[in-house]
Amino acid sequence: MTNQDVVVSEMGIAAGAALPGPSPALLACRGAAAGAMSLRYLDLAAAAARSAGCTWADAMRASSPTRSRAAADVDEFTAWMRKHPSALGKFDQIASASKGKKIVMFLDYDGTLSPIVADPDTAYMSDAMRAAVRDVAKHFPTAIVSGRCRDKVRNFVGLSELYYAGSHGMDIKGPSSNPESVLCQPASEFLPVIDEVYKALVEKTKSTPGAKVENNKFCLSVHFRCVDEKRWNALAEQVKAVIKDYPKLKLTQGRKVLEIRPSIMWDKGKALEFLLESLGFANCSDVLPVYIGDDRTDEDAFKVLRKRGQGIGILVSKCPKETNASYSLQDPSEVMDFLLRLVEWKRKSSSPPPPPKIRPRV
Ligand SMILES: O=P(O)(O)OC[C@H]1O[C@H](O[C@H]2O[C@H](CO)[C@@H](O)[C@H](O)[C@H]2O)[C@H](O)[C@@H](O)[C@@H]1O
């Protein structure tokens, strides 16, 4: 079977090829991943498109909805909101679930802390959001979990006191202020291959106007947000033509982006588990991980929370989506409101009660 077969047969998107032998780094990182099984998110919309005999472009369209909230079916949205209520509306419920527990905050970057923009290199987060994240990190251990290369997302966020998990969790590092902080790079043996494929993809896709290849160190992104929809299928063919010779890589999809990643059993869910373990919360019942994300790669983390029966998954979305998250927020501005509210609640609940008023003697 060729890798091309693998790509097409397994979801038409994800090529689950043979696992590479464990690297020393992977062995080092295995603590949280022992007995791990693949937590790959099942892309229902794209799978449905393909099983209906549709093209890659159909699957790309299905996984990158452009439909506005106004055009969406209101009943469907209301029903979805009932299943995934607003984390702001249900703030008191979330706060009471955290009583006696240590909150650990996990935040996705694009579409969660920064609004989605056409040029990935200018997806800056606002100073107000940065201040909110800084405040959150003063009270709770906080990690940024992103598909981007760790250095890039670290530069965008600009806060040294956080944990960063870049490349969809394949590159984890603790706060730079701590010389003993963790480092986990389970896909380090893939670096030369990723570099080679990056160059090949840049060359192959240069004939597609608007296509952009982003090197995320342990994985690659091929953006099609600025590509004419008529060319999406051709672009997917170009990408498949390049990766067909690399059976240890798999192809997945995000928001108007094709992602090329090592086929290892590691994802944002594994990163979450690894970080909880590093923080000493491996088998604790008194921890409440809160994960906020907007994309399908975040579903791996939501699934882990569901499986643990512990923690709170919050999907950032304006329209109904199949998700393992329990709550929702509409956009990064609501994410900021939620973070600020959490900080305010924490301040109030940990400050000592005011001293009793002494009545002046008359
Ligand atoms: O895990 P994330 O932090 O959400 O990263 C996922 C991908 O995000 C970026 O792409 C997305 O945001 C861009 C900027 O808003 C947008 O132009 C693009 O269409 C989106 O897919 C990032 O550029 C990718 O490398 C990440 O994998």
The ligand as an SDF file (V2000), in Angstrom:
LIG
                    3D

 27 28  0  0  0  0  0  0  0  0999 V2000
   -3.5230   25.7210   17.7570 O   0  0  0  0  0  0  0  0  0  0  0  0
   -3.6350   27.1400   17.2920 P   0  0  0  0  0  0  0  0  0  0  0  0
   -2.8610   28.1020   18.1380 O   0  0  0  0  0  0  0  0  0  0  0  0
   -5.0700   27.5570   17.1290 O   0  0  0  0  0  0  0  0  0  0  0  0
   -2.9630   27.1340   15.8460 O   0  0  0  0  0  0  0  0  0  0  0  0
   -3.6210   26.5330   14.7450 C   0  0  0  0  0  0  0  0  0  0  0  0
   -3.1390   27.1740   13.4770 C   0  0  0  0  0  0  0  0  0  0  0  0
   -3.3230   28.5750   13.6860 O   0  0  0  0  0  0  0  0  0  0  0  0
   -2.8280   29.4630   12.6870 C   0  0  0  0  0  0  0  0  0  0  0  0
   -3.6820   29.4150   11.5760 O   0  0  0  0  0  0  0  0  0  0  0  0
   -4.9780   29.9010   11.8540 C   0  0  0  0  0  0  0  0  0  0  0  0
   -4.9140   31.2900   12.2190 O   0  0  0  0  0  0  0  0  0  0  0  0
   -4.4060   32.1700   11.1720 C   0  0  0  0  0  0  0  0  0  0  0  0
   -4.2880   33.5630   11.7500 C   0  0  0  0  0  0  0  0  0  0  0  0
   -5.4930   34.0270   12.2670 O   0  0  0  0  0  0  0  0  0  0  0  0
   -5.3430   32.0810    9.9690 C   0  0  0  0  0  0  0  0  0  0  0  0
   -4.8470   32.9040    8.9110 O   0  0  0  0  0  0  0  0  0  0  0  0
   -5.4340   30.6230    9.4940 C   0  0  0  0  0  0  0  0  0  0  0  0
   -6.3840   30.5130    8.4410 O   0  0  0  0  0  0  0  0  0  0  0  0
   -5.8690   29.7030   10.6290 C   0  0  0  0  0  0  0  0  0  0  0  0
   -5.8380   28.3450   10.2450 O   0  0  0  0  0  0  0  0  0  0  0  0
   -1.3940   29.1520   12.3600 C   0  0  0  0  0  0  0  0  0  0  0  0
   -0.9670   29.9920   11.3070 O   0  0  0  0  0  0  0  0  0  0  0  0
   -1.2010   27.6930   12.0280 C   0  0  0  0  0  0  0  0  0  0  0  0
    0.1680   27.4260   11.8190 O   0  0  0  0  0  0  0  0  0  0  0  0
   -1.6720   26.8860   13.2360 C   0  0  0  0  0  0  0  0  0  0  0  0
   -1.4780   25.5050   13.0000 O   0  0  0  0  0  0  0  0  0  0  0  0
  1  2  2  0
  2  3  1  0
  2  4  1  0
  2  5  1  0
  5  6  1  0
  6  7  1  0
  7  8  1  0
  7 26  1  0
  8  9  1  0
  9 10  1  0
  9 22  1  0
 10 11  1  0
 11 12  1  0
 11 20  1  0
 12 13  1  0
 13 14  1  0
 13 16  1  0
 14 15  1  0
 16 17  1  0
 16 18  1  0
 18 19  1  0
 18 20  1  0
 20 21  1  0
 22 23  1  0
 22 24  1  0
 24 25  1  0
 24 26  1  0
 26 27  1  0
M  END
$$$$
